[in-house]
């Protein structure tokens, strides 16, 4: 599994934007589609809220990529 670290600059980042910022999709709109498809997990649980607030310490997974938010 590929591991990616993401340095959070504010209090949170929206899930669809996180996917875009780490390069897993080309736009926030595509990120929303990916989240809606049920392929994304946050801390081990499927997350369907496209703009879920991801905070420091959380772990997001999508198709063999694990994103650790710092």
N, CA, C and O atoms as a CHARMM CRD file, in Angstrom:
* protein
*
  280
    1    1 UNK  N      0.83400  -1.18500   0.00000 PROA 1      0.00000
    2    1 UNK  CA     0.00000   0.00000   0.00000 PROA 1      0.00000
    3    1 UNK  C      0.88000   1.25000   0.00000 PROA 1      0.00000
    4    1 UNK  O      1.82800   1.35700   0.77900 PROA 1      0.00000
    5    2 UNK  N      0.55600   2.17700  -0.87300 PROA 2      0.00000
    6    2 UNK  CA     1.29300   3.44600  -0.93100 PROA 2      0.00000
    7    2 UNK  C      0.82400   4.35400   0.20300 PROA 2      0.00000
    8    2 UNK  O     -0.37400   4.48600   0.45300 PROA 2      0.00000
    9    3 UNK  N      1.77600   4.97300   0.88100 PROA 3      0.00000
   10    3 UNK  CA     1.44400   5.88300   1.98400 PROA 3      0.00000
   11    3 UNK  C      1.83600   7.30400   1.60500 PROA 3      0.00000
   12    3 UNK  O      2.93900   7.55500   1.11800 PROA 3      0.00000
   13    4 UNK  N      0.90600   8.22800   1.84100 PROA 4      0.00000
   14    4 UNK  CA     1.11600   9.63300   1.51400 PROA 4      0.00000
   15    4 UNK  C      0.86900  10.45300   2.76700 PROA 4      0.00000
   16    4 UNK  O     -0.07700  10.18100   3.50600 PROA 4      0.00000
   17    5 UNK  N      1.70000  11.44900   3.01700 PROA 5      0.00000
   18    5 UNK  CA     1.49000  12.37000   4.13800 PROA 5      0.00000
   19    5 UNK  C      0.97300  13.68400   3.58100 PROA 5      0.00000
   20    5 UNK  O      1.46400  14.18300   2.56900 PROA 5      0.00000
   21    6 UNK  N     -0.03600  14.24100   4.26300 PROA 6      0.00000
   22    6 UNK  CA    -0.60300  15.52500   3.85500 PROA 6      0.00000
   23    6 UNK  C     -0.50700  16.48500   5.03200 PROA 6      0.00000
   24    6 UNK  O     -1.04600  16.21800   6.10600 PROA 6      0.00000
   25    7 UNK  N      0.17900  17.59600   4.82600 PROA 7      0.00000
   26    7 UNK  CA     0.35200  18.60500   5.87700 PROA 7      0.00000
   27    7 UNK  C     -0.84400  19.55900   5.85600 PROA 7      0.00000
   28    7 UNK  O     -0.99900  20.35400   4.92900 PROA 7      0.00000
   29    8 UNK  N     -1.66600  19.47000   6.86300 PROA 8      0.00000
   30    8 UNK  CA    -2.86300  20.30100   6.97300 PROA 8      0.00000
   31    8 UNK  C     -2.46200  21.72300   7.33500 PROA 8      0.00000
   32    8 UNK  O     -1.66300  21.93300   8.24700 PROA 8      0.00000
   33    9 UNK  N     -3.01700  22.70200   6.62100 PROA 9      0.00000
   34    9 UNK  CA    -2.66100  24.09700   6.87400 PROA 9      0.00000
   35    9 UNK  C     -3.69600  24.84000   7.69900 PROA 9      0.00000
   36    9 UNK  O     -3.40200  25.91300   8.22400 PROA 9      0.00000
   37   10 UNK  N     -4.88500  24.30500   7.82800 PROA 10     0.00000
   38   10 UNK  CA    -5.94500  24.93800   8.62000 PROA 10     0.00000
   39   10 UNK  C     -6.49000  23.94400   9.61900 PROA 10     0.00000
   40   10 UNK  O     -5.80300  23.00200  10.01200 PROA 10     0.00000
   41   11 UNK  N     -7.73500  24.15700  10.03100 PROA 11     0.00000
   42   11 UNK  CA    -8.37500  23.26100  10.99600 PROA 11     0.00000
   43   11 UNK  C     -8.78700  21.94000  10.35400 PROA 11     0.00000
   44   11 UNK  O     -8.74100  20.89000  10.99400 PROA 11     0.00000
   45   12 UNK  N     -9.19500  22.00200   9.06700 PROA 12     0.00000
   46   12 UNK  CA    -9.63700  20.79700   8.36200 PROA 12     0.00000
   47   12 UNK  C     -9.51400  21.01400   6.86300 PROA 12     0.00000
   48   12 UNK  O     -9.29000  22.13000   6.39400 PROA 12     0.00000
   49   13 UNK  N     -9.66800  19.90600   6.11300 PROA 13     0.00000
   50   13 UNK  CA    -9.76500  19.95500   4.65500 PROA 13     0.00000
   51   13 UNK  C    -10.95600  19.07900   4.28100 PROA 13     0.00000
   52   13 UNK  O    -11.17100  18.02700   4.88200 PROA 13     0.00000
   53   14 UNK  N    -11.73100  19.51500   3.28400 PROA 14     0.00000
   54   14 UNK  CA   -12.86600  18.70800   2.83700 PROA 14     0.00000
   55   14 UNK  C    -12.33700  17.48600   2.09600 PROA 14     0.00000
   56   14 UNK  O    -11.34400  17.56000   1.37100 PROA 14     0.00000
   57   15 UNK  N    -13.01700  16.36600   2.29000 PROA 15     0.00000
   58   15 UNK  CA   -12.55500  15.08500   1.74400 PROA 15     0.00000
   59   15 UNK  C    -12.34600  15.14700   0.23700 PROA 15     0.00000
   60   15 UNK  O    -11.30700  14.70100  -0.25000 PROA 15     0.00000
   61   16 UNK  N    -13.30000  15.68400  -0.51500 PROA 16     0.00000
   62   16 UNK  CA   -13.13700  15.73000  -1.97400 PROA 16     0.00000
   63   16 UNK  C    -11.93100  16.58600  -2.37200 PROA 16     0.00000
   64   16 UNK  O    -11.25500  16.28100  -3.35500 PROA 16     0.00000
   65   17 UNK  N    -11.65800  17.64500  -1.62200 PROA 17     0.00000
   66   17 UNK  CA   -10.50500  18.50000  -1.91100 PROA 17     0.00000
   67   17 UNK  C     -9.19000  17.79200  -1.55300 PROA 17     0.00000
   68   17 UNK  O     -8.18500  17.95700  -2.24400 PROA 17     0.00000
   69   18 UNK  N     -9.20300  17.01100  -0.48200 PROA 18     0.00000
   70   18 UNK  CA    -8.00800  16.25500  -0.09600 PROA 18     0.00000
   71   18 UNK  C     -7.58900  15.31200  -1.22000 PROA 18     0.00000
   72   18 UNK  O     -6.40800  15.22100  -1.55700 PROA 18     0.00000
   73   19 UNK  N     -8.55700  14.61800  -1.79200 PROA 19     0.00000
   74   19 UNK  CA    -8.25000  13.69500  -2.89200 PROA 19     0.00000
   75   19 UNK  C     -7.60800  14.44200  -4.05500 PROA 19     0.00000
   76   19 UNK  O     -6.68500  13.93300  -4.69000 PROA 19     0.00000
   77   20 UNK  N     -8.09000  15.63500  -4.33200 PROA 20     0.00000
   78   20 UNK  CA    -7.51600  16.45600  -5.40700 PROA 20     0.00000
   79   20 UNK  C     -6.10900  16.92900  -5.02800 PROA 20     0.00000
   80   20 UNK  O     -5.19000  16.84700  -5.84300 PROA 20     0.00000
   81   21 UNK  N     -5.93700  17.41600  -3.81500 PROA 21     0.00000
   82   21 UNK  CA    -4.66200  17.99300  -3.39000 PROA 21     0.00000
   83   21 UNK  C     -3.51900  16.97400  -3.35700 PROA 21     0.00000
   84   21 UNK  O     -2.36400  17.33500  -3.57800 PROA 21     0.00000
   85   22 UNK  N     -3.83300  15.71000  -3.08500 PROA 22     0.00000
   86   22 UNK  CA    -2.77500  14.69300  -3.07400 PROA 22     0.00000
   87   22 UNK  C     -2.60500  14.02400  -4.44100 PROA 22     0.00000
   88   22 UNK  O     -1.76800  13.13500  -4.59700 PROA 22     0.00000
   89   23 UNK  N     -3.39700  14.45000  -5.42900 PROA 23     0.00000
   90   23 UNK  CA    -3.22100  13.96400  -6.79100 PROA 23     0.00000
   91   23 UNK  C     -3.96400  12.70100  -7.15200 PROA 23     0.00000
   92   23 UNK  O     -3.63100  12.05900  -8.14800 PROA 23     0.00000
   93   24 UNK  N     -4.97200  12.31900  -6.36100 PROA 24     0.00000
   94   24 UNK  CA    -5.72900  11.10500  -6.68300 PROA 24     0.00000
   95   24 UNK  C     -6.85900  11.36000  -7.66900 PROA 24     0.00000
   96   24 UNK  O     -7.46000  10.41600  -8.18400 PROA 24     0.00000
   97   25 UNK  N     -7.15200  12.63700  -7.93700 PROA 25     0.00000
   98   25 UNK  CA    -8.12400  13.00800  -8.95900 PROA 25     0.00000
   99   25 UNK  C     -7.77200  14.39800  -9.45700 PROA 25     0.00000
  100   25 UNK  O     -6.98500  15.11500  -8.83900 PROA 25     0.00000
  101   26 UNK  N     -8.37100  14.77000 -10.58800 PROA 26     0.00000
  102   26 UNK  CA    -8.01600  16.03700 -11.22800 PROA 26     0.00000
  103   26 UNK  C     -8.80700  17.24200 -10.74500 PROA 26     0.00000
  104   26 UNK  O     -8.38500  18.38000 -10.94800 PROA 26     0.00000
  105   27 UNK  N     -9.97000  17.00300 -10.09600 PROA 27     0.00000
  106   27 UNK  CA   -10.78700  18.13300  -9.64900 PROA 27     0.00000
  107   27 UNK  C    -11.61100  17.74300  -8.43500 PROA 27     0.00000
  108   27 UNK  O    -11.77800  16.56200  -8.12800 PROA 27     0.00000
  109   28 UNK  N    -12.12300  18.75700  -7.75100 PROA 28     0.00000
  110   28 UNK  CA   -12.99200  18.50000  -6.60700 PROA 28     0.00000
  111   28 UNK  C    -14.27200  17.79400  -7.01800 PROA 28     0.00000
  112   28 UNK  O    -14.81800  16.99700  -6.25600 PROA 28     0.00000
  113   29 UNK  N    -14.75800  18.08700  -8.23300 PROA 29     0.00000
  114   29 UNK  CA   -15.96800  17.43000  -8.73300 PROA 29     0.00000
  115   29 UNK  C    -15.76100  15.93300  -8.92800 PROA 29     0.00000
  116   29 UNK  O    -16.62800  15.12800  -8.58800 PROA 29     0.00000
  117   30 UNK  N    -14.62200  15.57400  -9.46900 PROA 30     0.00000
  118   30 UNK  CA   -14.31000  14.14200  -9.62600 PROA 30     0.00000
  119   30 UNK  C    -14.12100  13.52400  -8.24000 PROA 30     0.00000
  120   30 UNK  O    -14.52000  12.38200  -8.01000 PROA 30     0.00000
  121   31 UNK  N    -13.51900  14.26900  -7.32600 PROA 31     0.00000
  122   31 UNK  CA   -13.37900  13.79500  -5.94700 PROA 31     0.00000
  123   31 UNK  C    -14.72700  13.48300  -5.32400 PROA 31     0.00000
  124   31 UNK  O    -14.87200  12.48400  -4.62000 PROA 31     0.00000
  125   32 UNK  N    -15.71100  14.32700  -5.57800 PROA 32     0.00000
  126   32 UNK  CA   -17.06600  14.09800  -5.05100 PROA 32     0.00000
  127   32 UNK  C    -17.64900  12.80500  -5.60800 PROA 32     0.00000
  128   32 UNK  O    -18.29400  12.04700  -4.88400 PROA 32     0.00000
  129   33 UNK  N    -17.42000  12.55400  -6.90100 PROA 33     0.00000
  130   33 UNK  CA   -17.91700  11.32000  -7.52600 PROA 33     0.00000
  131   33 UNK  C    -17.26000  10.09100  -6.90600 PROA 33     0.00000
  132   33 UNK  O    -17.91900   9.07900  -6.66900 PROA 33     0.00000
  133   34 UNK  N    -15.96600  10.18600  -6.64700 PROA 34     0.00000
  134   34 UNK  CA   -15.24100   9.06000  -6.05100 PROA 34     0.00000
  135   34 UNK  C    -15.78800   8.77000  -4.65400 PROA 34     0.00000
  136   34 UNK  O    -16.02500   7.61300  -4.30700 PROA 34     0.00000
  137   35 UNK  N    -15.98700   9.81800  -3.85200 PROA 35     0.00000
  138   35 UNK  CA   -16.51400   9.62800  -2.49800 PROA 35     0.00000
  139   35 UNK  C    -17.91400   9.02700  -2.56700 PROA 35     0.00000
  140   35 UNK  O    -18.22600   8.09600  -1.82400 PROA 35     0.00000
  141   36 UNK  N    -18.76100   9.55200  -3.45600 PROA 36     0.00000
  142   36 UNK  CA   -20.13500   9.05400  -3.58400 PROA 36     0.00000
  143   36 UNK  C    -20.18500   7.59200  -3.99800 PROA 36     0.00000
  144   36 UNK  O    -21.16600   6.90400  -3.71600 PROA 36     0.00000
  145   37 UNK  N    -19.13900   7.10800  -4.66300 PROA 37     0.00000
  146   37 UNK  CA   -19.11600   5.71800  -5.12600 PROA 37     0.00000
  147   37 UNK  C    -18.88800   4.72200  -3.98600 PROA 37     0.00000
  148   37 UNK  O    -19.06000   3.51700  -4.16800 PROA 37     0.00000
  149   38 UNK  N    -18.50000   5.22900  -2.81000 PROA 38     0.00000
  150   38 UNK  CA   -18.28800   4.34200  -1.66400 PROA 38     0.00000
  151   38 UNK  C    -16.91600   3.70600  -1.61100 PROA 38     0.00000
  152   38 UNK  O    -16.71400   2.74100  -0.87500 PROA 38     0.00000
  153   39 UNK  N    -15.96500   4.22500  -2.37700 PROA 39     0.00000
  154   39 UNK  CA   -14.62500   3.63000  -2.44000 PROA 39     0.00000
  155   39 UNK  C    -13.63900   4.24200  -1.45000 PROA 39     0.00000
  156   39 UNK  O    -12.49300   3.80000  -1.37000 PROA 39     0.00000
  157   40 UNK  N    -14.07000   5.26000  -0.69100 PROA 40     0.00000
  158   40 UNK  CA   -13.17400   5.95800   0.22500 PROA 40     0.00000
  159   40 UNK  C    -13.50700   5.59100   1.66500 PROA 40     0.00000
  160   40 UNK  O    -14.67500   5.54700   2.05100 PROA 40     0.00000
  161   41 UNK  N    -12.46000   5.32700   2.45900 PROA 41     0.00000
  162   41 UNK  CA   -12.67200   5.10700   3.89200 PROA 41     0.00000
  163   41 UNK  C    -11.89900   6.15900   4.67900 PROA 41     0.00000
  164   41 UNK  O    -10.82900   6.60600   4.26800 PROA 41     0.00000
  165   42 UNK  N    -12.46200   6.54000   5.81200 PROA 42     0.00000
  166   42 UNK  CA   -11.81300   7.46100   6.74000 PROA 42     0.00000
  167   42 UNK  C    -11.72900   6.73700   8.07600 PROA 42     0.00000
  168   42 UNK  O    -12.74800   6.35000   8.64800 PROA 42     0.00000
  169   43 UNK  N    -10.52000   6.55900   8.56600 PROA 43     0.00000
  170   43 UNK  CA   -10.27700   5.82000   9.80800 PROA 43     0.00000
  171   43 UNK  C    -10.95700   4.45200   9.79000 PROA 43     0.00000
  172   43 UNK  O    -11.49600   3.99900  10.80000 PROA 43     0.00000
  173   44 UNK  N    -10.92300   3.79900   8.61500 PROA 44     0.00000
  174   44 UNK  CA   -11.42400   2.43300   8.47700 PROA 44     0.00000
  175   44 UNK  C    -12.90100   2.29500   8.17100 PROA 44     0.00000
  176   44 UNK  O    -13.36400   1.17800   7.94200 PROA 44     0.00000
  177   45 UNK  N    -13.66900   3.39100   8.15700 PROA 45     0.00000
  178   45 UNK  CA   -15.10500   3.33100   7.88400 PROA 45     0.00000
  179   45 UNK  C    -15.40800   4.01300   6.55100 PROA 45     0.00000
  180   45 UNK  O    -14.83600   5.05900   6.24300 PROA 45     0.00000
  181   46 UNK  N    -16.30100   3.42700   5.76600 PROA 46     0.00000
  182   46 UNK  CA   -16.68500   4.02400   4.49300 PROA 46     0.00000
  183   46 UNK  C    -17.27700   5.40400   4.74000 PROA 46     0.00000
  184   46 UNK  O    -18.13300   5.57700   5.60800 PROA 46     0.00000
  185   47 UNK  N    -16.81800   6.37500   3.97400 PROA 47     0.00000
  186   47 UNK  CA   -17.29300   7.75700   4.11300 PROA 47     0.00000
  187   47 UNK  C    -17.99400   8.17500   2.83300 PROA 47     0.00000
  188   47 UNK  O    -17.38500   8.16000   1.76400 PROA 47     0.00000
  189   48 UNK  N    -19.27000   8.55100   2.92300 PROA 48     0.00000
  190   48 UNK  CA   -20.04700   8.94900   1.75600 PROA 48     0.00000
  191   48 UNK  C    -20.31000  10.45400   1.71100 PROA 48     0.00000
  192   48 UNK  O    -20.86100  10.95400   0.73000 PROA 48     0.00000
  193   49 UNK  N    -19.92700  11.17300   2.75300 PROA 49     0.00000
  194   49 UNK  CA   -20.11800  12.63200   2.76100 PROA 49     0.00000
  195   49 UNK  C    -18.97700  13.26100   1.97000 PROA 49     0.00000
  196   49 UNK  O    -17.82100  13.21000   2.39000 PROA 49     0.00000
  197   50 UNK  N    -19.30100  13.84600   0.84000 PROA 50     0.00000
  198   50 UNK  CA   -18.28300  14.36800  -0.08100 PROA 50     0.00000
  199   50 UNK  C    -17.43800  15.47100   0.53500 PROA 50     0.00000
  200   50 UNK  O    -16.25200  15.58900   0.22700 PROA 50     0.00000
  201   51 UNK  N    -18.03900  16.28100   1.40100 PROA 51     0.00000
  202   51 UNK  CA   -17.30800  17.39300   2.00700 PROA 51     0.00000
  203   51 UNK  C    -17.05400  17.14500   3.49400 PROA 51     0.00000
  204   51 UNK  O    -17.00000  18.08500   4.28800 PROA 51     0.00000
  205   52 UNK  N    -16.90000  15.87300   3.86200 PROA 52     0.00000
  206   52 UNK  CA   -16.57900  15.54200   5.25500 PROA 52     0.00000
  207   52 UNK  C    -15.30800  16.28500   5.65900 PROA 52     0.00000
  208   52 UNK  O    -14.35900  16.38100   4.88000 PROA 52     0.00000
  209   53 UNK  N    -15.30000  16.80400   6.87700 PROA 53     0.00000
  210   53 UNK  CA   -14.14400  17.55400   7.36800 PROA 53     0.00000
  211   53 UNK  C    -13.08400  16.58900   7.87800 PROA 53     0.00000
  212   53 UNK  O    -13.30300  15.87000   8.85300 PROA 53     0.00000
  213   54 UNK  N    -11.94800  16.58100   7.22200 PROA 54     0.00000
  214   54 UNK  CA   -10.83700  15.71200   7.59000 PROA 54     0.00000
  215   54 UNK  C     -9.84800  16.53700   8.39100 PROA 54     0.00000
  216   54 UNK  O     -9.37800  17.58300   7.94300 PROA 54     0.00000
  217   55 UNK  N     -9.54000  16.04400   9.59400 PROA 55     0.00000
  218   55 UNK  CA    -8.67900  16.78800  10.51300 PROA 55     0.00000
  219   55 UNK  C     -7.36500  16.04600  10.75700 PROA 55     0.00000
  220   55 UNK  O     -7.20600  14.87900  10.39700 PROA 55     0.00000
  221   56 UNK  N     -6.44800  16.75000  11.37000 PROA 56     0.00000
  222   56 UNK  CA    -5.14200  16.18300  11.70300 PROA 56     0.00000
  223   56 UNK  C     -5.31100  14.88300  12.48600 PROA 56     0.00000
  224   56 UNK  O     -6.13700  14.79400  13.39400 PROA 56     0.00000
  225   57 UNK  N     -4.51700  13.88200  12.12300 PROA 57     0.00000
  226   57 UNK  CA    -4.55500  12.59500  12.81000 PROA 57     0.00000
  227   57 UNK  C     -5.42800  11.56500  12.13200 PROA 57     0.00000
  228   57 UNK  O     -5.38800  10.38900  12.49600 PROA 57     0.00000
  229   58 UNK  N     -6.21900  11.97700  11.15200 PROA 58     0.00000
  230   58 UNK  CA    -7.09000  11.02800  10.47700 PROA 58     0.00000
  231   58 UNK  C     -6.36600  10.35500   9.31000 PROA 58     0.00000
  232   58 UNK  O     -5.38200  10.87000   8.78000 PROA 58     0.00000
  233   59 UNK  N     -6.88200   9.20000   8.93200 PROA 59     0.00000
  234   59 UNK  CA    -6.30100   8.40400   7.85400 PROA 59     0.00000
  235   59 UNK  C     -7.38500   8.12200   6.81400 PROA 59     0.00000
  236   59 UNK  O     -8.45500   7.60900   7.14200 PROA 59     0.00000
  237   60 UNK  N     -7.09600   8.46300   5.56000 PROA 60     0.00000
  238   60 UNK  CA    -8.02600   8.27100   4.44800 PROA 60     0.00000
  239   60 UNK  C     -7.43100   7.23100   3.51400 PROA 60     0.00000
  240   60 UNK  O     -6.23700   7.27000   3.21800 PROA 60     0.00000
  241   61 UNK  N     -8.26000   6.29800   3.04700 PROA 61     0.00000
  242   61 UNK  CA    -7.78600   5.28000   2.11000 PROA 61     0.00000
  243   61 UNK  C     -8.62900   5.27100   0.85300 PROA 61     0.00000
  244   61 UNK  O     -9.85000   5.41900   0.89700 PROA 61     0.00000
  245   62 UNK  N     -7.94900   5.09300  -0.27400 PROA 62     0.00000
  246   62 UNK  CA    -8.61500   4.94900  -1.56400 PROA 62     0.00000
  247   62 UNK  C     -7.75400   4.06400  -2.44500 PROA 62     0.00000
  248   62 UNK  O     -6.63000   4.42700  -2.78900 PROA 62     0.00000
  249   63 UNK  N     -8.27600   2.91200  -2.80700 PROA 63     0.00000
  250   63 UNK  CA    -7.65900   2.02200  -3.79300 PROA 63     0.00000
  251   63 UNK  C     -6.14900   1.85700  -3.64200 PROA 63     0.00000
  252   63 UNK  O     -5.39300   2.14500  -4.57100 PROA 63     0.00000
  253   64 UNK  N     -5.72000   1.40200  -2.49100 PROA 64     0.00000
  254   64 UNK  CA    -4.31200   1.10600  -2.27700 PROA 64     0.00000
  255   64 UNK  C     -3.45800   2.28700  -1.87800 PROA 64     0.00000
  256   64 UNK  O     -2.24000   2.15600  -1.75500 PROA 64     0.00000
  257   65 UNK  N     -4.07600   3.44400  -1.67200 PROA 65     0.00000
  258   65 UNK  CA    -3.34300   4.62500  -1.22200 PROA 65     0.00000
  259   65 UNK  C     -3.87700   5.02500   0.16200 PROA 65     0.00000
  260   65 UNK  O     -5.08300   5.16900   0.36300 PROA 65     0.00000
  261   66 UNK  N     -2.96300   5.19700   1.09100 PROA 66     0.00000
  262   66 UNK  CA    -3.31500   5.58100   2.45600 PROA 66     0.00000
  263   66 UNK  C     -2.76700   6.99100   2.69700 PROA 66     0.00000
  264   66 UNK  O     -1.56300   7.22200   2.59300 PROA 66     0.00000
  265   67 UNK  N     -3.66500   7.93200   3.02100 PROA 67     0.00000
  266   67 UNK  CA    -3.27400   9.32400   3.24300 PROA 67     0.00000
  267   67 UNK  C     -3.33500   9.60100   4.73400 PROA 67     0.00000
  268   67 UNK  O     -4.39000   9.47900   5.35600 PROA 67     0.00000
  269   68 UNK  N     -2.18900   9.97700   5.30700 PROA 68     0.00000
  270   68 UNK  CA    -2.12200  10.35700   6.72000 PROA 68     0.00000
  271   68 UNK  C     -2.11200  11.87900   6.78600 PROA 68     0.00000
  272   68 UNK  O     -1.24300  12.53200   6.20800 PROA 68     0.00000
  273   69 UNK  N     -3.08300  12.43200   7.49200 PROA 69     0.00000
  274   69 UNK  CA    -3.20600  13.87800   7.59300 PROA 69     0.00000
  275   69 UNK  C     -2.49000  14.33300   8.86100 PROA 69     0.00000
  276   69 UNK  O     -2.80600  13.88100   9.96100 PROA 69     0.00000
  277   70 UNK  N     -1.52400  15.23100   8.69100 PROA 70     0.00000
  278   70 UNK  CA    -0.73300  15.74200   9.82400 PROA 70     0.00000
  279   70 UNK  C     -1.18600  17.13700  10.19300 PROA 70     0.00000
  280   70 UNK  O     -0.64400  17.73800  11.12000 PROA 70     0.00000
